[in-house]
Amino acid sequence: MSENRIQQVLEIEKQALEIHDAALAAAQQLPVQAEKEAQAILEKARGDAEEEARKLLARAQAEEETAKILAQAEEKNRQLEALAMSNFDRAVAYILDRVIGRA
């Protein structure tokens, strides 16, 4: 084998070793990269879930407050109707008394 051929073989082996080392280094970085990406995905999912939970809670609280206000309004309406009926009964009695001449 000529000196030139030996140099070429050695150079090819050196390049192969460099490629192997680079591939090994890249392969060792894959789990680290995957872990970082997975962590970023988890953090984003957690943030999105927390935001959605806040929105749902706010909506539920607003609905609860609306229901409470509506219940209070209905109760006030019932009280006013009862008072009106009481006054109505007294007014009818007064008018009947006037009509039949007792007042």
C-alpha positions as CSV (number, residue, x, y, z in Angstrom):
1,M,0.0,0.0,0.0
2,S,1.3,3.4,-0.8
3,E,1.9,6.1,1.6
4,N,-0.8,8.2,-0.1
5,R,-3.4,5.4,0.4
6,I,-2.5,5.0,4.1
7,Q,-3.0,8.8,4.6
8,Q,-6.4,8.6,2.9
9,V,-7.5,5.6,5.1
10,L,-6.3,7.4,8.2
11,E,-8.1,10.6,7.1
12,I,-11.3,8.6,6.4
13,E,-11.0,6.9,9.9
14,K,-10.4,10.4,11.5
15,Q,-13.5,11.8,9.7
16,A,-15.5,8.7,10.7
17,L,-14.4,9.1,14.3
18,E,-15.4,12.8,14.3
19,I,-18.8,12.0,12.8
20,H,-19.2,9.2,15.4
21,D,-18.3,11.6,18.2
22,A,-20.6,14.3,16.9
23,A,-23.5,11.8,16.5
24,L,-22.8,10.5,20.1
25,A,-22.8,14.1,21.5
26,A,-26.0,14.9,19.6
27,A,-27.6,11.6,20.9
28,Q,-26.7,12.5,24.4
29,Q,-28.4,15.9,24.0
30,L,-31.7,14.3,22.8
31,P,-33.0,13.3,26.2
32,V,-32.1,16.7,27.7
33,Q,-33.8,18.5,24.7
34,A,-36.8,16.2,25.0
35,E,-37.0,16.9,28.8
36,K,-36.9,20.6,28.2
37,E,-39.6,20.4,25.5
38,A,-41.8,18.2,27.6
39,Q,-41.4,20.6,30.6
40,A,-42.4,23.5,28.4
41,I,-45.4,21.7,27.1
42,L,-46.4,20.8,30.7
43,E,-46.0,24.4,31.8
44,K,-48.1,25.7,29.0
45,A,-50.8,23.1,29.5
46,R,-50.8,23.9,33.3
47,G,-51.1,27.6,32.6
48,D,-53.9,27.0,30.0
49,A,-55.8,24.8,32.5
50,E,-55.4,27.3,35.3
51,E,-56.7,30.1,33.1
52,E,-59.7,28.0,32.0
53,A,-60.4,27.1,35.6
54,R,-60.3,30.9,36.5
55,K,-62.7,31.6,33.7
56,L,-65.1,28.8,34.8
57,L,-65.0,29.9,38.4
58,A,-65.7,33.5,37.5
59,R,-68.6,32.4,35.3
60,A,-70.0,30.2,38.1
61,Q,-69.7,33.0,40.6
62,A,-71.4,35.4,38.2
63,E,-74.2,32.9,37.7
64,E,-74.5,32.4,41.4
65,E,-74.7,36.1,42.0
66,T,-77.3,36.5,39.3
67,A,-79.4,33.7,40.9
68,K,-79.1,35.3,44.3
69,I,-80.2,38.7,43.0
70,L,-83.1,37.1,41.1
71,A,-84.2,35.2,44.3
72,Q,-84.1,38.5,46.2
73,A,-86.1,40.2,43.6
74,E,-88.7,37.4,43.5
75,E,-88.9,37.6,47.3
76,K,-89.4,41.4,47.2
77,N,-92.0,40.9,44.5
78,R,-93.9,38.4,46.7
79,Q,-93.8,40.7,49.6
80,L,-95.2,43.6,47.5
81,E,-97.9,41.4,46.1
82,A,-98.9,40.3,49.6
83,L,-99.0,43.9,50.8
84,A,-101.0,44.9,47.7
85,M,-103.5,42.1,48.3
86,S,-103.8,43.2,51.9
87,N,-104.5,46.8,50.8
88,F,-106.8,45.5,48.1
89,D,-109.0,43.5,50.5
90,R,-109.2,46.6,52.8
91,A,-110.1,48.8,49.8
92,V,-112.9,46.4,48.7
93,A,-114.3,46.3,52.2
94,Y,-114.2,50.1,52.4
95,I,-116.0,50.5,49.0
96,L,-118.6,47.9,50.0
97,D,-119.2,49.8,53.3
98,R,-119.6,53.0,51.3
99,V,-121.9,51.4,48.8
100,I,-124.2,50.0,51.4
101,G,-124.0,53.2,53.4
102,R,-122.2,52.1,56.6
103,A,-119.4,54.7,56.3
